[in-house]
């Protein structure tokens, strides 16, 4: 229904973002699985989702009671936030992924996970990308973090030789950074831990795992050194006090890797 892009990211036109996407290809099974997934996640999110997610969910999709059309979402998201959606059918090359996000283009899968993956999927699908991530882009501070951190990471990776041990280590570190922030991240609200991470917010099993496992204070050093796998529930969760903590961690990354331009 879509493709991994081979376009020049700097020259992508709006008309090319959803090239190959066809909403009519979804069948009754896709729509039924979507509704079952949504019912499970909305129940699991109770008491877990952060305020900015709940606000964004209502503004973007009216809780997505029906399987959404990416074309409609794309128009609405761009009009209200300045972000756009690009349909992809696989995992993007690492640098392309960060470069797209730095340009405020969110790459979204288009398939709906199967019945065996209702509580959890290790491979991002349409439900994970749309329900887990897009509502947070209505919080300008969080969406700015995503675009600016992606720009910083892209510059660091771009300036590191391909195939080198250093680059492999950087990719690993930044993968962990992304996982423990925008995928499995927590934020304090009124003294309570709430989720802003898309992996938690799009998975009833992940939300339950959070309730059983607990969390630790966010530390960039610990995040860089904490292994994880996206094939099972997160082994650990880190909490921030506000999104300012994420920007502080990004400044630390810039200092560590010799990028001098200030983040504003």
C-alpha positions, -999 to +999 in steps of 0.1 A: +000+000+000+030+023+002+068+022-001+101+030+015+110+063-001+137+067-026+130+104-030+153+133-022+140+142+013+148+179+008+126+180-023+096+160-012+063+175-023+030+171-005+016+151-034+044+125-030+040+119+008+013+094+004+022+081-030+010+045-034-013+047-004-049+036-011-074+037+017-099+016-003-075-014+001-084-018+038-110-046+043-135-054+070-109-074+089-086-044+091-115-023+104-125-049+130-090-054+143-086-016+146-117-013+167-107-042+190-072-027+194-087+007+202-110-006+228-082-024+245-058+005+244-083+031+256-091+009+287-053+004+293-046+041+290-069+051+318-048+067+345-017+062+323-018+087+294-003+122+299-025+153+295-010+165+263-016+131+247-053+131+258-058+166+244-041+157+211-061+125+208-093+144+210-082+171+186-067+148+159-091+119+157-120+121+181-106+089+196-103+072+162-135+052+165-131+042+129-099+032+110-085+066+098-076+077+063-040+089+063-049+115+037-074+131+060-050+129+090-022+144+069-043+175+060-055+180+096-021+175+112-004+199+088-031+225+092-030+224+130+006+216+138+028+220+107+037+183+107+030+160+078+027+122+074+046+101+050+034+065+042+061+039+043+061+001+041+092-008+061+120+003+083+137+034+069+175+038+067+185+053+100+197+087+087+166+090+064+144+084+094+160+112+115+162+136+085+124+132+078+116+139+114+139+169+115+118+183+085+086+177+105+076+147+084+064+116+103+069+083+086+039+060+092+034+024+085+001+015+067-008-020+077-029-030+107-013-056+130-028-091+130-049-108+157-019-124+174-004-090+181-033-073+198-015-065+231+019-058+217+038-056+184+075-054+179+071-040+144+054-006+142+020-007+124-006+020+115-021+017+149+012+022+168+022+052+146-012+070+145-026+063+180+007+061+198+025+090+183+005+116+163-016+130+192+016+142+210+025+164+180-002+188+191+021+196+221+044+221+205+072+216+230+072+179+226+070+181+188+099+206+188+119+181+208+113+154+182+122+176+152+152+192+169+166+161+185+163+143+151+181+171+134+210+169+160+212+131+157+211+133+119+240+157+118+261+136+142+254+104+121+260+122+088+294+133+100+305+099+111+320+074+086+297+047+074+307+012+085+328+024+114+325+010+149+319+046+161+289+049+139+274+016+150+278+027+186+261+060+178+232+043+161+228+020+191+230+049+216+204+070+197+181+040+193+181+036+230+176+074+234+145+073+212+132+041+228+134+055+264+119+089+255+094+090+227+086+053+228+087+043+265+090+077+282+071+089+313+065+124+326+054+136+360+020+153+362+007+164+395+031+140+412+021+110+392+038+091+364+021+095+331+031+081+297+041+102+267+058+073+249+041+059+219+049+022+226+031+025+259+001+045+245-005+021+216-001-012+235-025-025+262+002-050+272+029-023+275+006-002+296+000-031+319+038-039+320+044-003+332+020-007+360+037-038+372+073-028+367+076+008+379+102+034+368+135+052+374+146+088+371+158+098+336+195+098+332+212+102+297+241+081+307+219+053+319+197+055+288+228+052+266+239+021+285+205+004+289+200-024+264+165-031+252+146-051+226+115-039+207+104-075+204+090-076+240+078-053+267+102-026+278+127-038+305+128-004+321+110+030+321+125+065+328+106+095+340+112+132+334+097+161+353+089+181+321+099+182+285+125+207+295+145+177+308+145+163+272+159+195+259+186+195+286+196+160+276+198+171+240+221+200+249+243+174+267+244+153+235+254+184+215+281+192+239+293+156+240+296+155+202+309+190+196+278+206+180+279+243+190+246+257+176+222+264+205+187+248+205+159+273+206 
